Amino acid sequence: MKLDRLLAITMTLLNRPRVSATELAQRFEVSLRTIYRDMETINQAGIPIVSFAGSDGGYEIMSGYRLDKQVLTLEDFSSICSALRGVRSATDHADIDRLIERIGALMPEQTRVEGQAHVDLDFKPAPNDKEHFMSLHQAIRELHVVQFTYLDNKGSETERKIEPMGLFLKGYVWYVYGYCLTRADIRVFRLSRISGLKMLTESFVRRDYTLQEVEQKFMDRTDFLKVKAVLRFQPEVKTRVRDEFGFDPITINPDQTISLTAHFSSMDRAVQKILSYGSLVKVIEPPPLIHELKLHIRKMHELYDQIYDY
């Protein structure tokens, strides 16, 4: 337990500019005297700890000190390299190659032979997104405002001007988030819906938002359980159903059809998803969703009503 605490304290000091003894005592639920002894033990182990007095005092690791590479295990090195290769697949940035080489130089000799990645991460954007990705990546690094035309999920196009703050991958789709000067609020944009992207000479000061805060704002604004639907699928789409509704409990009926209760964030999304299964799915409830599907099916029938059958 003491060894675990010493390692955790060391990692905290490596990742923080200065930490007080009181904060460490509260975090690890030990006395101040124990923290003082721990600091002496870490010092004796060869990691130079500097203490500062006063109201803003605390402990720091001596500036310029480099932790010995053996703190990282073979699995740690392998995971870091796998993640970096994934980033490299997305950005095509030569700096990542050099970073992977530097990390490789830290690895023990046997690790370079045995330490093959157990997980291969491919974050590469779709071909249509790649050009946008690189331009946005540059704008984010250089703090330049960008302008583009954005197509929303209802087919409406708007001109947007944003301060891009970060790119992220979610559900195999790349997004950019930033402060939208057009809407005067934080927004998230799907790369595949962007066209006419231009990086402007206008620069900006990065606002105090994190990706986690942006995601939480989006989650709070969206009701993912708005539409509840009981569905019954034919056996031949069993694999697709498991892929797309894996989080929902699935029941296999005696006739091998598949029943489940699914949730959608809107009626439109429910209709789009259900229609994509064609005649291989039947909606059991709710009645409003069945009514909406009938309207869409009737309109589809009218589109093809004048076409002769062969």
PyMOL commands that set and color helices and strands:
alter all, ss='L'
color gray80, all
select helices_A, chain A and resi 2-15+21-28+32-44+69-71+74-91+94-106+109-114+127-142+191-193+211-221+235-244+267-275+278-280+287-304
alter helices_A, ss='H'
color red, helices_A
select strands_A, chain A and resi 49-52+58-61+144-151+157-170+173-180+185-190+194-203+227-233+250-252+258-264+281-285
alter strands_A, ss='S'
color yellow, strands_A
deselect
rebuild
show_as cartoon
